[in-house]
Amino acid sequence: MRLEASLAIAVALAATLAASGACGGSLSISVPDGQADASADGRPAAAWPEHVYPANSCAPGGDGSYVAQAYPTLDAYCMVSLVKGQPTYGAGIVPYDLNTPLFSDYAAKRRAVYVPPGKTAKYSATEVFDFPVGSVLIKSFGFPDDARKPAPVMRWIETRLLVRVADGWKAYAYLWDDAQTVATYNPGGGALQVSWIDGAGTKNEHGYLQPSQTQCQQCHEDTGKVTPIGPKARNLNRDYAYDGAKENQLAHWAKAKILDGAPADPTTVPALAVWDDAAHFSVEQRARAYLEVNCAHCHDADGSASTSGLFMWASEKDPLHYGVCKEPLSAGGGVGARTWDVVPGDPDASILWFRMASTQPGLAMPQISRDVVDKEAVALIREWITALPKAACNK
């Protein structure tokens, strides 16, 4: 299983590191020494060890003015830096992972959360946790030089911050330089070219979009305000390797006093399926989990694609709402002469599968931050639609 393989590599990486003590234009992976784990097929690993490097010497948050305005460079936050090619966090900052992550053109991601000392996020059983003002969600994006290596060298492209402010959240994106030493605030975003080798030995060369602030808002918008996507109880309810020992993330957050109100027993909390774990989850569970994380933030009654009539939460019970025998309401030219969003038993006739399998502007879904097809996910959605009981869709 891919997750188990990733964990094994992660443990080996942590031991190796412990023993050894964004950019414009065309990007080719030629980078300083560093290591990162990846799964056998070249996708980023699903689990990471806690960082073994010393914490930053300065106090996270700097002078605190980031709540009002972005710092010009990432180092001013004293929250994350690159050490030996790895994102490394300041004191009190907690790394985490998700059961099913958002696809970003096969970029590997590292995530962490900062909650100001003495404050806690408030637990919610269904929604994003209510984080206090000053909290920061940190996510770094990068690509391996060659995913066939036990420990590929990473080239980090950008680090994005979601900062909790009094009236919601602000999105700040920072682009790493070629030397991998300085990340500079880049609110306008930009298109890059990346080159990397996957687990099968295939060289991949494609575009990568660092989104602008406006584009960040398009995906993160909920009821007209920017909001996080990932940190919900069901997507955080999983183990993470802290100090070499696995612990449930919800339990760890509560123990670290950054989360208040979480159930004492995490097994009572629903967990979103791991989309690529066929050993423990059904095709339907994995497909619906993938569609929730990659689509539901827009395809929701309060999202930017609410007019489509598609509501892609994994908890949605009405098949019509997640596309089965549903005519598109606002797909424009993106239907490819197809009539129904999902035709049970027939993925080739289904608009959902067709748009996921396309990279053509105006047709491809999701529309933002995707230059290539997620081949494994497209195969999963095809398998799911094929397995749906065949039924004729009628007007």
Secondary structure, 3 states (H helix, E strand, C coil): CHHHHHHHHHHHHHHHHHHCCCCCCECCCCCCCCCCCECCCCCECCCCECCCCCCCCCCCCCCCHHHCCCCCEHHHHCCEEEECCEEEECCCCEEECCCCCCCCCCCEEEEEEECCCCCCEECCCCCECECCCCCEEEEEEEEECECCCCCCCEEEEEEEEEEEECCEEEEEEEEECCCCCCEEECCCCEEEEEEEECCCCCEEEEEEEECCHHHHHHHHEECCEECCCCCEHHHHCCEEEECCEEEEHHHHHHHCCCEECCCCCHHHCCCCCCCCCCCCCCHHHHHHHHHHHHHCCCCCCCCCCHHHCCCCCCCCCCCCCCCECCCCCCCCCCCCCCCECECCCCHHHEHHHHHHCCCCCCCCCCCCCCCCCCHHHHHHHHHHHHHCCCCCCCC
